[in-house]
């Protein structure tokens, strides 16, 4: 399993993750921030094409390029099912499973 943690200080202090399974060729980015090129580059280098871009929260001071990254990677943009937005996303609720077998426990801990 691939697990990368990024600590950013610009444009805001935030933590994001690139994780995935090189064996299955499935990757995900959680709470992206800043330039999306680094996620695209590392996922390609590690053999984990981004299938999901997950934003775990939405609020005024969270500046996310999540939708742009999802579009660039041809991935699903994922939000919690209660999110109220004016754009489309894959809605997930408690106990939903994203197809990324080796990262299932991590996703569960991050999203809930």
N, C-alpha and C positions, 0 to 999 in steps of 0.2 A: 504494500500500500504506500502511495505517495502522500506525504503531508508536508505542506509548506505554510509557514505562518509569516505574515508581513505586518510590521508595525510601522504605521505611517504617522507623520507629524504635520503633513500638508496634504490637502487643504484643511484637514482636521486630524486630531489625534484619534486613530482608529486601528483596529486589528482586522485583517482579512485572511482568508485561507484559500489555498489551492490544494485539493485532495483528489485522489482517484486511485484506480486500479489499473496498472499497466497491463496486467494479464487479460483483463476484460476490455481494455481500451475505453474506459469510462472515466471522465473527470468532472469536477464541479468546483465552482468558486463560490465562497460564502462571504457576503458583505464586502464586495469589491469597492475600492476607493482609488482615486488617482487615475493614472494612465493605464488603460486596458491592455496596452501592448505587452506589458510584462507577463500578464496572465496567459495571453495567447502564445507568446514565445515559449514560456516554460512548459505549458501543457503540450505543445508540439514537441519540444525537446525530450520530454519525459514519456511521450507516447500515451498520453491520457487526454484525448480530445474532450473539450468541455461540452458536456451534455446538459448541465444545469447551472444556472446562475441564481443564487439564492440570496435574497435580502431578508434578514431576520427581523428587521424593524424599519419603520418609516416614520420619520419626524423631521421637523424643520432644520435641525442641525446635522442631519445625516445626508451627506452629499454623495449619492451613489451613481456610478456609471453603469449600474447593473443592466439596464435595458439596452444600452449601447453595446456592452460586452456580449449579451445574449444574441443580439442581432449579428454582430461580427463573427461569433462562433457558431451561428446557426443552432443555438441552444434554447432550451426552455427557460423562461424567466419565471422564478418561483417566489411566491409570497404566501403568507399565512392566509387561510380562507376568509378571515374577517377583514382583510385589507379593503379599504374603500378607495378606489382609484378610478381614473377616467381612461385607463389603458388596459389591455388584456394581459393576463398572466396565468400560470398554472397554479391553482389554489390547492394548498395542502392543509390538512387538519391533523390533529393528534392521531397517532397510529397509522397514518399514511406512510407508505414506503416508496422511496425513490429507488430506481434500479441502479444500485451501486453496492453490491453485496458486502464487500469488505469494509465499507465506510458506514454501514447502517447504524452502528452504535454511536459513532461520532455525530452523524446527522441528528439523531434523536436527542443527544445532549445539547447540541447547538440550538436546535429549533424549539426546545421545550424547557 
